[in-house]
């Protein structure tokens, strides 16, 4: 199992859009400048490093900017109403606001074959471990994410303490502040990926799970529900959950026959290509 939580997702989405823009023929937009505006507290050096590591794009002259205007057209990253209404409120040009899904770099994940609210996830996982037959392999849960400040440190300690309370110390790993290439490597092993953020506009990591052959078990709201974990060609691409009982899809995936798992894998990989 793997859970990927990336607080810099909005910056990542902007950089991914720049990637797609820069691939356009130069004659279409010879004088095009790209700017990234972010509320991320990271330093310009950190933003530049992450952009290069994650997307292969070298940002020039990153700097802090607090106000901007003269927008000719804009976009939002999904169907979720709160995203679109916020954009309309800011720029007041609904007739020139398009829906553009964040481009997701999939090629690092395409070679993988079968071989990431945390409380419900941990409790569902503990239940799954407890009722598995003794002769079945014991699953492992991996949390992958970043800590940017003291509040994040405190937030991370809570699931660690909960693991101890649930006697999961030997079944759970925490991978903190790993580079993107290490995330790619981690996604080469799991059979399922967990996501639990409520009302998230879009979630690149869920698409990365699908592209990797990792069956997503995502929160049943916003982007994952409305845009990502949808049937592809009439075939299931993953699971949606909003409580402990529904997150017990973990157990369903673990016990699933290989043929059924591979069918979901194929449909999920195909759907991931849309992004």
DOPA-551871 format. One record per residue (C-alpha): z, y, x; residue number from 1. Coordinates in nm, 4 decimals. Layout:
BEGIN
{{Z; Y; X}; NUM}
...
This chain:
BEGIN
{{0.0000; 0.0000; 0.0000}; 1}
{{-0.0497; 0.3550; 0.1150}; 2}
{{0.0333; 0.6988; -0.0189}; 3}
{{-0.1339; 1.0055; 0.1245}; 4}
{{0.0147; 1.3469; 0.0435}; 5}
{{-0.1525; 1.6458; 0.2139}; 6}
{{-0.0164; 1.9931; 0.1401}; 7}
{{-0.3180; 2.1492; 0.3118}; 8}
{{-0.5622; 2.0042; 0.0597}; 9}
{{-0.6830; 2.3405; -0.0731}; 10}
{{-0.7691; 2.4541; 0.2793}; 11}
{{-0.9382; 2.1195; 0.3390}; 12}
{{-1.1477; 2.1588; 0.0252}; 13}
{{-1.2638; 2.5026; 0.1405}; 14}
{{-1.3627; 2.3670; 0.4795}; 15}
{{-1.5461; 2.0781; 0.3146}; 16}
{{-1.7439; 2.3264; 0.1049}; 17}
{{-1.8310; 2.5156; 0.4232}; 18}
{{-1.9531; 2.1852; 0.5707}; 19}
{{-2.1900; 2.1363; 0.2788}; 20}
{{-2.3062; 2.4984; 0.2925}; 21}
{{-2.3799; 2.4908; 0.6648}; 22}
{{-2.5989; 2.1833; 0.6214}; 23}
{{-2.8434; 2.3851; 0.4075}; 24}
{{-3.1717; 2.4846; 0.5771}; 25}
{{-3.1303; 2.8141; 0.7634}; 26}
{{-3.4294; 2.9698; 0.5877}; 27}
{{-3.2441; 2.9472; 0.2546}; 28}
{{-2.9549; 3.1635; 0.3721}; 29}
{{-3.0183; 3.2946; 0.7260}; 30}
{{-2.7391; 3.5543; 0.7239}; 31}
{{-2.4745; 3.3598; 0.5358}; 32}
{{-2.1156; 3.4146; 0.6416}; 33}
{{-1.8389; 3.1799; 0.5245}; 34}
{{-1.4781; 3.2873; 0.4790}; 35}
{{-1.1693; 3.0787; 0.4000}; 36}
{{-0.8792; 3.2415; 0.2150}; 37}
{{-0.5662; 3.0298; 0.2121}; 38}
{{-0.2012; 3.0570; 0.1187}; 39}
{{-0.1236; 2.7968; 0.3843}; 40}
{{0.1524; 2.9112; 0.6208}; 41}
{{-0.0125; 2.7362; 0.9154}; 42}
{{-0.1174; 2.9433; 1.2162}; 43}
{{-0.4860; 3.0248; 1.2790}; 44}
{{-0.4794; 2.7812; 1.5697}; 45}
{{-0.3448; 2.5036; 1.3474}; 46}
{{-0.6067; 2.5724; 1.0783}; 47}
{{-0.8836; 2.5631; 1.3388}; 48}
{{-0.7521; 2.2367; 1.4841}; 49}
{{-0.7262; 2.0691; 1.1413}; 50}
{{-1.0747; 2.1830; 1.0396}; 51}
{{-1.2223; 2.0338; 1.3563}; 52}
{{-1.0216; 1.7096; 1.3287}; 53}
{{-1.0875; 1.6541; 0.9594}; 54}
{{-1.4373; 1.7926; 0.9017}; 55}
{{-1.5956; 1.8480; 1.2422}; 56}
{{-1.6301; 2.2227; 1.1685}; 57}
{{-1.5283; 2.4849; 1.4229}; 58}
{{-1.3881; 2.7909; 1.2435}; 59}
{{-1.4473; 3.1275; 1.4082}; 60}
{{-1.1940; 3.4098; 1.4048}; 61}
{{-0.9411; 3.2704; 1.1540}; 62}
{{-0.7153; 3.5491; 1.0323}; 63}
{{-0.4874; 3.6427; 0.7484}; 64}
{{-0.6429; 3.8361; 0.4577}; 65}
{{-0.4544; 3.9542; 0.1396}; 66}
{{-0.7059; 4.1013; -0.0834}; 67}
{{-1.0819; 4.0468; -0.1661}; 68}
{{-1.3396; 4.1645; -0.4196}; 69}
{{-1.7118; 4.2031; -0.4920}; 70}
{{-1.7514; 3.8397; -0.5938}; 71}
{{-2.1067; 3.7539; -0.7068}; 72}
{{-2.0389; 3.3932; -0.8024}; 73}
{{-1.7509; 3.1496; -0.7737}; 74}
{{-1.6584; 2.7910; -0.8440}; 75}
{{-1.3657; 2.5728; -0.9447}; 76}
{{-1.2993; 2.2219; -0.8239}; 77}
{{-1.2821; 2.0212; -1.1445}; 78}
{{-1.2507; 2.0072; -1.5222}; 79}
{{-0.8750; 2.0686; -1.5323}; 80}
{{-0.8261; 2.3660; -1.7653}; 81}
{{-0.5641; 2.5405; -1.5530}; 82}
{{-0.8030; 2.5581; -1.2584}; 83}
{{-1.0868; 2.7167; -1.4560}; 84}
{{-0.8657; 2.9599; -1.6498}; 85}
{{-0.7059; 3.0802; -1.3258}; 86}
{{-1.0473; 3.1497; -1.1720}; 87}
{{-1.1629; 3.3292; -1.4886}; 88}
{{-0.8483; 3.5424; -1.4844}; 89}
{{-0.8982; 3.6385; -1.1187}; 90}
{{-1.2695; 3.7162; -1.1106}; 91}
{{-1.3625; 3.7691; -1.4788}; 92}
{{-1.7142; 3.6286; -1.4354}; 93}
{{-1.7065; 3.3088; -1.6477}; 94}
{{-2.0838; 3.3083; -1.6861}; 95}
{{-2.1188; 3.2849; -1.3069}; 96}
{{-1.8408; 3.0298; -1.2475}; 97}
{{-1.9632; 2.6798; -1.1684}; 98}
{{-1.7802; 2.3477; -1.1370}; 99}
{{-1.8230; 2.2082; -0.7857}; 100}
{{-1.6309; 1.8981; -0.6825}; 101}
{{-1.4935; 1.9244; -0.3271}; 102}
{{-1.7315; 1.7391; -0.0919}; 103}
{{-1.5468; 1.4428; 0.0553}; 104}
{{-1.6450; 1.2975; 0.3924}; 105}
{{-1.6775; 0.9245; 0.3210}; 106}
{{-1.8498; 0.7781; 0.6243}; 107}
{{-1.5270; 0.6957; 0.8157}; 108}
{{-1.4227; 0.4688; 0.5267}; 109}
{{-1.7452; 0.2837; 0.4402}; 110}
{{-1.6971; 0.0054; 0.6961}; 111}
{{-1.3612; -0.1117; 0.5562}; 112}
{{-1.3313; -0.4503; 0.3856}; 113}
{{-1.0362; -0.6184; 0.2107}; 114}
{{-0.7628; -0.7013; 0.4593}; 115}
{{-0.0802; 0.5401; -0.0301}; 116}
{{0.6929; 1.1646; -0.8302}; 117}
{{0.7863; 0.9092; -0.5351}; 118}
{{1.0795; 0.7825; -0.7433}; 119}
{{0.8725; 0.5837; -0.9959}; 120}
{{0.6580; 0.4497; -0.7122}; 121}
{{0.9563; 0.3218; -0.5161}; 122}
{{1.1222; 0.1685; -0.8216}; 123}
{{0.7996; 0.0009; -0.9334}; 124}
{{0.7459; -0.1312; -0.5818}; 125}
{{1.1042; -0.2614; -0.5640}; 126}
{{1.0514; -0.4433; -0.8937}; 127}
{{0.7239; -0.5931; -0.7703}; 128}
{{0.8857; -0.7183; -0.4495}; 129}
{{1.1765; -0.8646; -0.6450}; 130}
{{0.9703; -1.0766; -0.8847}; 131}
{{0.7003; -1.2029; -0.6497}; 132}
{{0.7063; -1.5753; -0.5882}; 133}
{{0.8899; -1.6595; -0.2680}; 134}
{{0.5834; -1.8242; -0.1167}; 135}
{{0.3719; -1.5096; -0.1589}; 136}
{{0.3304; -1.2611; 0.1292}; 137}
{{0.5707; -0.9685; 0.1083}; 138}
{{0.3822; -0.6402; 0.0525}; 139}
{{0.4499; -0.3238; 0.2512}; 140}
{{0.4490; 0.0357; 0.1245}; 141}
{{0.3334; 0.3112; 0.3617}; 142}
{{0.3928; 0.6820; 0.2967}; 143}
{{0.1631; 0.9181; 0.4855}; 144}
{{0.2121; 1.2941; 0.4829}; 145}
{{0.3118; 1.6152; 0.6578}; 146}
{{0.6261; 1.8243; 0.6845}; 147}
{{0.5678; 2.1988; 0.7162}; 148}
{{0.9180; 2.3373; 0.6745}; 149}
{{1.2855; 2.2588; 0.6161}; 150}
{{1.2266; 2.2042; 0.2442}; 151}
{{0.9708; 1.9354; 0.3253}; 152}
{{1.2178; 1.7709; 0.5618}; 153}
{{1.4745; 1.7558; 0.2822}; 154}
{{1.2120; 1.6281; 0.0377}; 155}
{{1.1211; 1.3482; 0.2787}; 156}
{{1.4826; 1.2410; 0.3220}; 157}
{{1.5199; 1.1674; -0.0512}; 158}
{{1.2728; 0.8748; -0.0629}; 159}
{{1.4188; 0.7464; 0.2631}; 160}
{{1.7651; 0.7408; 0.1064}; 161}
{{1.6239; 0.5807; -0.2085}; 162}
{{1.4654; 0.3058; 0.0010}; 163}
{{1.8061; 0.2217; 0.1412}; 164}
{{1.9589; 0.2159; -0.2097}; 165}
{{1.6835; -0.0200; -0.3310}; 166}
{{1.7111; -0.2478; -0.0225}; 167}
{{1.3514; -0.1685; 0.0750}; 168}
{{1.4111; -0.0735; 0.4373}; 169}
{{1.2067; -0.3691; 0.5642}; 170}
{{0.9196; -0.3092; 0.3240}; 171}
{{0.8570; 0.0671; 0.3526}; 172}
{{0.7139; 0.2749; 0.6383}; 173}
{{0.6925; 0.6537; 0.6698}; 174}
{{0.4065; 0.7991; 0.8755}; 175}
{{0.4695; 1.1690; 0.9252}; 176}
{{0.2324; 1.4384; 1.0593}; 177}
{{-0.0384; 1.1938; 1.1616}; 178}
{{-0.3869; 1.3081; 1.2618}; 179}
{{-0.6743; 1.2517; 1.0221}; 180}
{{-0.8262; 0.9831; 1.2454}; 181}
{{-0.4977; 0.7916; 1.2165}; 182}
{{-0.5090; 0.8243; 0.8368}; 183}
{{-0.8594; 0.6740; 0.8473}; 184}
{{-0.7253; 0.3816; 1.0498}; 185}
{{-0.4310; 0.3309; 0.8135}; 186}
{{-0.6679; 0.3139; 0.5154}; 187}
{{-0.8408; 0.0134; 0.6713}; 188}
{{-0.5635; -0.2250; 0.5673}; 189}
{{-0.4143; -0.1618; 0.2194}; 190}
{{-0.5229; -0.3165; -0.1101}; 191}
{{-0.3898; -0.0300; -0.3278}; 192}
{{-0.3183; 0.3406; -0.2890}; 193}
{{-0.0545; 0.5347; -0.4851}; 194}
{{-0.0761; 0.8954; -0.6008}; 195}
{{0.1893; 1.0616; -0.8202}; 196}
{{0.1491; 1.4397; -0.8215}; 197}
{{0.1440; 1.5736; -1.1785}; 198}
{{-0.1430; 1.7995; -1.2930}; 199}
{{-0.3176; 1.8079; -0.9576}; 200}
{{-0.6490; 1.9909; -0.9836}; 201}
{{-0.8329; 1.7463; -0.7585}; 202}
{{-0.7170; 1.4878; -0.5087}; 203}
{{-0.9336; 1.4117; -0.2079}; 204}
{{-0.7072; 1.1268; -0.0951}; 205}
{{-0.7724; 0.9359; -0.4202}; 206}
{{-1.1468; 0.9534; -0.3482}; 207}
{{-1.0781; 0.8407; 0.0083}; 208}
{{-0.8840; 0.5418; -0.1271}; 209}
{{-1.1825; 0.4457; -0.3425}; 210}
{{-1.4305; 0.4886; -0.0572}; 211}
{{-1.2124; 0.2659; 0.1608}; 212}
{{-1.1936; -0.0216; -0.0861}; 213}
{{-0.8318; 0.0702; -0.1603}; 214}
{{-0.7698; 0.0434; -0.5363}; 215}
{{-0.6205; 0.3747; -0.6569}; 216}
{{-0.3109; 0.3863; -0.8774}; 217}
{{-0.3066; 0.7582; -0.9573}; 218}
{{-0.1055; 0.9859; -1.1833}; 219}
{{-0.2497; 0.9968; -1.5352}; 220}
{{-0.3166; 1.3718; -1.5441}; 221}
{{-0.5568; 1.6459; -1.4398}; 222}
{{-0.8118; 1.5681; -1.1659}; 223}
{{-0.7551; 1.1943; -1.1175}; 224}
{{-0.7587; 1.1388; -1.4952}; 225}
{{-1.0460; 1.3720; -1.5860}; 226}
{{-1.2762; 1.3516; -1.2832}; 227}
{{-1.1990; 1.0715; -1.0395}; 228}
{{-1.0554; 0.7412; -1.1685}; 229}
{{-1.3154; 0.6906; -1.4398}; 230}
{{-1.5239; 0.3821; -1.5175}; 231}
{{-1.8453; 0.3532; -1.3182}; 232}
{{-2.1282; 0.1741; -1.4952}; 233}
{{-1.8778; 0.0358; -1.7442}; 234}
{{-1.6613; -0.1098; -1.4657}; 235}
{{-1.2998; -0.0229; -1.3848}; 236}
{{-1.2441; 0.1807; -1.0666}; 237}
{{-0.8631; 0.1869; -1.0549}; 238}
{{-0.5439; 0.2490; -1.2527}; 239}
{{-0.3717; 0.5541; -1.4039}; 240}
{{0.0058; 0.5697; -1.4454}; 241}
{{0.2757; 0.8166; -1.5479}; 242}
{{0.6006; 0.6128; -1.5482}; 243}
{{0.7685; 0.3249; -1.3658}; 244}
{{0.6301; 0.0623; -1.6021}; 245}
{{0.2718; 0.1814; -1.5587}; 246}
{{0.3102; 0.2070; -1.1808}; 247}
{{0.3856; -0.1648; -1.1892}; 248}
{{0.0076; -0.1926; -1.1694}; 249}
{{0.1117; -0.2470; -0.8067}; 250}
{{0.2092; -0.6019; -0.9044}; 251}
{{-0.1139; -0.6504; -1.0962}; 252}
{{-0.3207; -0.5585; -0.7915}; 253}
{{-0.1155; -0.7763; -0.5568}; 254}
{{-0.1586; -1.0837; -0.7795}; 255}
{{-0.5185; -1.0079; -0.8767}; 256}
{{-0.7823; -1.2753; -0.7984}; 257}
{{-1.0017; -1.1711; -0.5082}; 258}
{{-1.3199; -1.1698; -0.7174}; 259}
{{-1.1675; -0.9250; -0.9664}; 260}
{{-1.0372; -0.7056; -0.6885}; 261}
{{-1.3754; -0.6956; -0.5177}; 262}
{{-1.5412; -0.5973; -0.8463}; 263}
{{-1.3079; -0.2965; -0.8806}; 264}
{{-1.3663; -0.2210; -0.5133}; 265}
{{-1.7450; -0.2112; -0.5605}; 266}
{{-1.7232; 0.0134; -0.8682}; 267}
{{-1.4745; 0.2473; -0.6969}; 268}
{{-1.6895; 0.2795; -0.3848}; 269}
{{-1.9911; 0.3620; -0.5999}; 270}
{{-1.7993; 0.6271; -0.7948}; 271}
{{-1.6711; 0.7815; -0.4706}; 272}
{{-2.0306; 0.8602; -0.3756}; 273}
{{-2.0372; 1.1201; -0.6544}; 274}
{{-1.8060; 1.3366; -0.4458}; 275}
